[in-house]
Every structure is written in C-alpha cells, then in structure tokens.
Amino acid sequence: IGGTIEPTSGMSALNGYGDGPPMNSGSMLPDAVAGYYGLAALMTALHHRDRTGEGQYIDLSMMEANFTAIGDASKNE
C-alpha cells in the first residue's frame, strides 16, 4: 500500500530531479509512518481509558498520517 500512498500524499513530488518526473523512494516509508501514528493513537486511547474508564474510537488515515511527513515542503523551480 505504501507505494500508492507516496504519490497520492505528495511524497513522490519531493523525490527525483527538478526537471524529471516525481519518483517513489523505493521503500515503504508510508507504512511505517502510519504504524507509528496508529501506535501513538492506541497508547493515547489506553491512557485515556485508564484515567476516565471511557473507551475511544480511533480513525486513522494512512494518507493523512503521511501528509505530516512532508509538512509544507514545496518544490522550488
């Protein structure tokens, strides 16, 4: 899945040469990024449950998690 999330989240536009096409990184970085965000959400929900006794609903989008990896980076031409 990471190979399709890279271009759709904008990560591929930051790779490659300025006069060439966008390129994927060749690794599945988006999978790991989403996994870290999922773990953080789970740990936060468990902490909340321990404090309040209330459960939480976690809605995690792999693409939105990876938007944060590119920040407000832009390709200067």
MARBA-3410 file (N, C-alpha, C, O; in Angstrom, 1 decimal):
77
0.8,-1.2,0.0,0.0,0.0,0.0,0.9,1.3,0.0,0.5,2.3,-0.6 ~ 2.0,1.2,0.6,2.9,2.4,0.7,3.3,2.9,-0.6,3.5,4.1,-0.8 ~ 3.4,2.1,-1.6,3.8,2.5,-2.9,2.8,3.4,-3.6,3.1,4.2,-4.5 ~ 1.5,3.3,-3.2,0.5,4.1,-3.8,0.2,5.3,-2.9,-0.3,6.4,-3.4 ~ 0.5,5.2,-1.6,0.3,6.4,-0.7,1.4,7.4,-1.0,1.1,8.6,-0.9
2.6,7.0,-1.3,3.7,8.0,-1.6,3.2,9.0,-2.7,3.3,10.2,-2.4 ~ 2.8,8.6,-3.8,2.4,9.7,-4.8,1.1,10.4,-4.4,1.1,11.6,-4.7 ~ 0.2,9.8,-3.8,-1.1,10.5,-3.6,-1.0,11.4,-2.4,-1.7,12.4,-2.3 ~ 0.0,11.2,-1.5,0.2,12.1,-0.4,1.2,13.3,-0.7,1.3,14.2,0.1 ~ 1.8,13.2,-1.9,2.7,14.2,-2.3,4.2,13.9,-2.0,5.0,14.7,-2.4
4.5,12.8,-1.4,5.9,12.5,-1.0,6.7,12.3,-2.3,7.9,12.7,-2.3 ~ 6.2,11.7,-3.3,6.9,11.4,-4.5,7.3,12.7,-5.2,8.4,12.7,-5.9 ~ 6.6,13.7,-5.1,6.9,15.0,-5.7,8.2,15.6,-5.2,8.8,16.5,-5.8 ~ 8.6,15.2,-4.0,9.8,15.7,-3.4,11.0,14.9,-3.7,12.1,15.3,-3.4 ~ 10.8,13.8,-4.4,12.0,13.0,-4.8,12.2,13.1,-6.3,11.3,13.5,-7.1
13.4,12.8,-6.7,13.8,12.9,-8.1,14.5,14.2,-8.4,14.8,15.0,-7.5 ~ 14.7,14.4,-9.7,15.4,15.6,-10.2,14.4,16.7,-10.6,13.3,16.4,-10.9 ~ 14.8,18.0,-10.5,13.9,19.1,-10.7,13.3,19.1,-12.1,12.1,19.5,-12.3 ~ 14.0,18.6,-13.1,13.5,18.6,-14.5,12.9,17.2,-14.9,12.6,17.0,-16.0 ~ 12.8,16.3,-13.9,12.3,15.0,-14.2,10.9,14.7,-13.5,10.4,15.6,-12.8
10.4,13.5,-13.7,9.1,13.2,-13.1,9.3,12.9,-11.6,10.4,12.6,-11.1 ~ 8.2,13.0,-10.8,8.2,12.6,-9.4,8.6,11.1,-9.3,8.3,10.3,-10.3 ~ 9.3,10.7,-8.2,9.7,9.3,-8.1,9.4,8.8,-6.7,9.4,9.6,-5.7 ~ 9.0,7.6,-6.6,8.9,6.9,-5.3,10.2,6.7,-4.7,11.2,6.6,-5.4 ~ 10.3,6.5,-3.4,11.5,6.4,-2.7,12.1,5.0,-2.8,13.3,4.8,-2.7
11.3,4.0,-3.2,11.8,2.6,-3.3,11.6,1.9,-2.0,11.8,0.7,-1.9 ~ 11.2,2.5,-0.9,10.9,1.9,0.3,9.5,2.1,0.7,8.8,3.0,0.1 ~ 9.0,1.4,1.6,7.6,1.6,2.0,7.5,2.4,3.3,6.9,2.0,4.3 ~ 8.1,3.6,3.2,8.0,4.6,4.3,6.6,4.9,4.8,6.4,5.0,6.0 ~ 5.6,5.1,3.9,4.3,5.4,4.4,3.7,4.3,5.4,2.9,4.6,6.3
4.1,3.1,5.2,3.6,2.0,6.0,4.1,2.2,7.5,3.3,2.1,8.4 ~ 5.4,2.6,7.6,5.9,2.8,8.9,5.4,4.0,9.6,5.1,4.0,10.8 ~ 5.2,5.1,8.8,4.7,6.3,9.4,3.3,6.1,9.9,3.0,6.5,11.0 ~ 2.4,5.4,9.1,1.1,5.2,9.6,1.1,4.2,10.8,0.3,4.4,11.7 ~ 2.0,3.3,10.9,2.1,2.4,12.0,2.5,3.2,13.3,1.9,2.9,14.3
3.4,4.1,13.2,3.8,4.9,14.3,2.6,5.8,14.8,2.4,5.9,16.0 ~ 1.9,6.4,13.9,0.7,7.2,14.3,-0.4,6.3,14.9,-1.0,6.7,15.9 ~ -0.6,5.1,14.4,-1.5,4.1,14.9,-1.1,3.8,16.4,-2.0,3.7,17.3 ~ 0.1,3.5,16.6,0.6,3.2,17.9,0.4,4.3,18.9,0.0,4.1,20.0 ~ 0.7,5.5,18.4,0.5,6.7,19.3,-1.0,6.9,19.6,-1.3,7.2,20.8
-1.8,6.7,18.7,-3.3,6.8,18.9,-3.7,5.7,19.9,-4.5,6.0,20.8 ~ -3.2,4.5,19.8,-3.6,3.4,20.7,-3.1,3.7,22.1,-3.9,3.5,23.1 ~ -1.9,4.1,22.2,-1.4,4.4,23.6,-2.1,5.6,24.2,-2.4,5.6,25.4 ~ -2.5,6.6,23.4,-3.2,7.7,24.0,-4.6,7.3,24.4,-5.1,7.7,25.5 ~ -5.2,6.4,23.6,-6.6,5.9,24.0,-6.5,5.1,25.2,-7.4,5.1,26.1
-5.5,4.2,25.4,-5.4,3.4,26.6,-5.1,4.3,27.8,-5.7,4.0,28.9 ~ -4.3,5.3,27.7,-4.1,6.2,28.8,-5.4,6.9,29.2,-5.7,7.1,30.4 ~ -6.2,7.3,28.2,-7.4,8.0,28.5,-8.4,7.0,29.2,-9.1,7.4,30.1 ~ -8.4,5.7,28.7,-9.3,4.8,29.4,-8.9,4.5,30.8,-9.7,4.4,31.7 ~ -7.6,4.4,31.1,-7.1,4.2,32.4,-7.5,5.4,33.4,-7.8,5.2,34.5
-7.5,6.6,32.8,-7.8,7.8,33.6,-9.3,7.9,33.8,-9.7,8.3,34.9 ~ -10.1,7.7,32.8,-11.5,8.0,32.8,-12.5,6.8,32.8,-13.6,6.9,33.2 ~ -12.0,5.7,32.4,-12.8,4.5,32.2,-13.6,4.5,30.9,-14.4,3.6,30.6 ~ -13.4,5.5,30.1,-14.1,5.7,28.8,-13.2,5.1,27.7,-12.0,5.2,27.7 ~ -13.9,4.5,26.7,-13.2,4.0,25.5,-13.1,5.1,24.5,-13.7,6.1,24.6
-12.3,4.8,23.5,-12.1,5.8,22.4,-12.3,5.1,21.0,-12.0,3.9,20.9 ~ -12.7,5.9,20.0,-12.7,5.4,18.7,-11.6,6.0,17.9,-11.4,7.2,17.9 ~ -10.8,5.1,17.3,-9.6,5.6,16.6,-9.9,5.5,15.1,-10.2,4.4,14.6 ~ -9.8,6.6,14.4,-10.0,6.7,12.9,-8.7,7.2,12.3,-8.4,8.4,12.4 ~ -7.9,6.3,11.7,-6.6,6.6,11.2,-6.5,6.5,9.7,-6.8,5.4,9.2
-6.2,7.5,9.1,-6.0,7.5,7.6,-4.5,7.5,7.3,-3.7,8.3,7.8 ~ -4.1,6.5,6.5,-2.7,6.3,6.2,-2.2,7.6,5.4,-1.1,8.0,5.6 ~ -3.0,8.1,4.5,-2.6,9.2,3.7,-2.5,10.5,4.6,-1.5,11.2,4.4 ~ -3.4,10.7,5.5,-3.3,11.9,6.3,-2.2,11.8,7.3,-1.5,12.8,7.6 ~ -1.8,10.6,7.8,-0.7,10.5,8.6,0.6,10.8,7.8,1.5,11.4,8.4
0.6,10.5,6.6,1.8,10.8,5.8,1.9,12.2,5.3,3.0,12.7,4.8 ~ 0.8,12.9,5.3,0.8,14.4,5.0,1.8,15.1,5.9,2.5,16.0,5.5 ~ 1.8,14.6,7.2,2.7,15.3,8.1,4.2,15.1,7.9,5.0,15.9,8.3 ~ 4.5,14.0,7.1,5.9,13.8,6.8,6.5,14.7,5.8,7.7,14.9,5.7 ~ 5.6,15.4,5.0,6.1,16.3,4.0,5.9,17.8,4.5,6.5,18.7,3.9
5.1,18.0,5.5,4.9,19.3,6.0,4.5,20.3,5.0,3.6,20.0,4.1 ~ 5.0,21.5,5.0,4.7,22.5,4.0,5.8,22.6,2.9,6.0,23.6,2.3 ~ 6.5,21.5,2.7,7.6,21.5,1.7,7.0,21.7,0.3,5.9,21.3,0.0 ~ 7.7,22.5,-0.5,7.3,22.7,-1.8,8.5,22.6,-2.7,9.7,22.8,-2.3 ~ 8.2,22.3,-4.0,9.3,22.1,-4.9,9.6,23.4,-5.6,8.8,24.0,-6.2
10.8,23.9,-5.4,11.2,25.2,-6.0,11.7,24.9,-7.4,12.6,24.1,-7.6 ~ 11.2,25.7,-8.3,11.6,25.6,-9.7,12.1,26.9,-10.2,12.5,27.0,-11.3
END
